[in-house]
Amino acid sequence: MEVAGQSFQLHPFKVIFWEEQSSLLIADLHLGKTRHFRREGFWVPQSAGDQNYDKLMSLLLDLRPRRVIFLGDLFHSDYNQEWEALTDITKGFSEIQFDLVRGNHDRLSDHAYAKARIEVYEKPLLIDNILLSHEPLQDYIEKPYNLAGHIHPAVRLRGRGRQSMRLPCFYFGENQGILPAFGNFTGMANLSIKEGDRVFVVGEDQVIAVG
């Protein structure tokens, strides 16, 4: 699809591949969240966290981006061994540039990010006519086009009768777009859709336009 004159591939792993920039845009991984839940006494299978790393590796191998830009909330909790697993991935793909637009959960030390080869941006990152941020910029009506995460957007689809299903989605308004959360156990927030907005729901293996 085209947004603000740029070509975006919407991937069922809930990421965007920006063709002109050969860049992978990923929001809200919340790596380490499953370990955090287990530490707090909640039962969460170990495999749930592993799926995030497996999907990330698959994207890097299949799409071969020149750059990966994390739109905040890369790592959910304090430092633990799951961060080392991510560091192994970033070091293993030394030909790829990794960047992070800092989010509210990104609290690790500068040393940790440097060790993982991740450049951290404290403010929204402007690339061509796209402004990348973690949280959607409030009351944003200006150009360049704003892409963000943080909200974990979803829509509820209703079928005949009383059937309904809530699914994560990509949302694109007139001046602002929001990516779904990449990570497991991140929750979802229903969006209010206006006329003219474009919405793409994410199924198990496909992305489908619904508005």
Secondary structure, 3 states (H helix, E strand, C coil): CEECCEEEEEECCCEEEECCCCEEEECCCCECHHHHHHHCCCCCCHHHHHHHHHHHHHHHHHHCCCEEEECCCCECCCCCHHHHHHHHHHHHCCCCEEEEECCCCCCCCHHHHHHCCEEEECCCEEECCEEECCCCCCCCCCCCEEEECCCCEEEEEECCCCCEEEEEEEEECCCEEECCCCCCCCCCEECCCCCCCEEEEECCCCEEECC
